[in-house]
Amino acid sequence: MGDVARLECSEADPFRRRWYLFEVSPTRLLSELETVAARLGIAVRVEPFGDQRLGARGGLCRIRGCPLILIDASLPVADQISVLAGALSAFDVSSIYVPPLVRARIESGARLVVLAE
């Protein structure tokens, strides 16, 4: 089936329980995460970091109090997704519509951040 992100869910009503399978390409998922950031007013910059010996991948920073997410352009799309989702997990996205698969990826980024501490 190739590289796709998947989310299976069902309706809450047990009498109408149906399962849905959502598949999204990594590029589309990255685009959706960038859209979430834009709707939250967070700038996302994807730029080459240059010195690969540092091992920096990117993440959330603040410039003059404004949030900014930096991502190393040389990373594969899957790693860019991880960096962006992890950075977005620091924000409350409950006030905007976020597709279920994208929300699940952001929430999984939050769990990864907590486990890494």
N, C-alpha and C positions, 0 to 999 in steps of 0.2 A: 503494500500500500504506500510505500514511500514515507518521507518524513512529514507527519501531520501531528498536530496536537489534538487530543480527544477528550471529550467530556460526555459522560453518560448521566442522564438525569431522568427523573420520572415526575409525573404530576403528583401533587400531595393527596389528592382525593383517591382513596384505595379502590373505589368503584370504577374509576376511569384511568387506572394506572396504565400509562404507556411509556415506553422508553424511547428517548431520543438520543441520537448520536451526532455530535457536532464535530466536524473535522475542519481544521484550519491549517493552511501551510505556515511554516515558520515566518516567511516574509510577511504574510498577512497578519499574523499575530504581533509581530514587531510593529507594523503599521498601526494596529489597533491600540497597542500600548502607547505609542507616540501620540495618538489622538486623545487618549485619556490624559496624558500629561498636558497637552495643549488646552484641554477643557478645564484643567485645574490651574492653568496659568503658569505652568512650569516649563521653562525652556529646556530643550534637549539638544545637545551638540554632539555630533559624531565626528571625531577628528583623530588623525593618527597621533599617537603619543610619542612616537619616535624611538626612544631607547627601550628596547624590549627586555633588557636586563633587569629593569625595575619590577617587572611583573604586574604593573598596574593595569587594571581592566576598566576602571571608571567607577562612577557612583554619584551619590548626591553630595553637593556642596552648596554653600551660600555665598553669594557675592553681593556685598552691601545689603545683606538681609534678604535678598531675593534667591529663591531656590533655583538651582541649575543642576541638570543631570548631564554628566560627561561620560561618553562611551568611546573606547578605543576603536577606531575604524578598522583596524586590522583583525579584530575578533571575528570569528564565525558568527553567523546570524543567531545560532542557538545561545551563544555566550552573550551576545548583545541583548537578547531577550532576558536572560538571567540578570544582567546588570540593571536593565530598565525596570523589570518587575520588582527586583529587590529595592530599588530606590523608591518606586511608587508605593511600596508597602508601608512607607513611613507616613503616608498621607491618608486622610479619611476620604474615601471615594463613595461614601454612602449617599452623598447629596447629588450625584450625577448618575445617569444610566451607564452601566458598564456591562457589555455582553457577558453572559455567564462564564464562558471559557476564559475570557480575559480576566474577569474577577477572580476566578479560581487560580490563575497563574500568579496574579498579584498577591493573593493570600498565601500561596505556597512560597513566594518570595519572602513574606513576613516570617513564616516558620523557619526558613533557612537562615534568616538573619538572627533569629533568636537562638537557634542551635549553634551558630558559629560563635556566640559570645561566651 
